[in-house]
Amino acid sequence: MKWMTTCKETTELASRAMDEHLPFADRVALKLHLAMCKNCARFAQQLQEMRLQFRSETVADDDTPGLAQEARQRIANKLQNKPNS
């Protein structure tokens, strides 16, 4: 990756950085561009904020009821009694 990236390349790097560990050169190029371009910096910040919101929504949904304990037990019993295939 080149040291000076375009805005399009930077948004792709910012998105990838959320899912994977970028190589050193890509991380430097991303940080350099974000330091100089307020629009891309805003985009990267918005990505981070969306990720935090999605995580908090997921955690909040963990309190919703799932399978009843009786249903879980029936499934477990069926799986235990199932002959090996």
FENVENLIN-V205277 format. One record per residue. N is the residue number from 1. PHI is phi in degrees with one decimal (none if undefined). Layout:
BEGIN
N|PHI + N|PHI
END
This chain:
BEGIN
1|none + 2|-74.6 + 3|-74.1 + 4|-107.8 + 5|-103.2 + 6|-80.2 + 7|-61.9 + 8|-62.2 + 9|-63.4 + 10|-67.0 + 11|-65.7 + 12|-65.9 + 13|-64.7 + 14|-61.6 + 15|-68.0 + 16|-62.4 + 17|-63.4 + 18|-75.0 + 19|-108.3 + 20|-148.4 + 21|-83.6 + 22|-76.2 + 23|-60.9 + 24|-52.8 + 25|-61.2 + 26|-66.9 + 27|-63.3 + 28|-65.4 + 29|-61.3 + 30|-63.2 + 31|-64.0 + 32|-63.3 + 33|-65.7 + 34|-63.8 + 35|-70.2 + 36|-103.2 + 37|-116.7 + 38|-68.9 + 39|-68.3 + 40|-68.8 + 41|-62.4 + 42|-65.1 + 43|-60.5 + 44|-62.1 + 45|-65.6 + 46|-65.0 + 47|-59.8 + 48|-62.7 + 49|-64.5 + 50|-63.6 + 51|-61.6 + 52|-62.5 + 53|-63.9 + 54|-64.5 + 55|-64.2 + 56|-66.7 + 57|-65.0 + 58|-64.3 + 59|-64.9 + 60|-64.5 + 61|-74.5 + 62|-65.4 + 63|-82.8 + 64|-70.7 + 65|-68.0 + 66|-106.6 + 67|-69.6 + 68|-66.5 + 69|-58.4 + 70|-62.1 + 71|-66.4 + 72|-59.8 + 73|-67.2 + 74|-59.8 + 75|-64.2 + 76|-61.3 + 77|-62.9 + 78|-61.6 + 79|-66.2 + 80|-69.7 + 81|-84.9 + 82|-70.8 + 83|-66.9 + 84|-64.8 + 85|-97.9
END
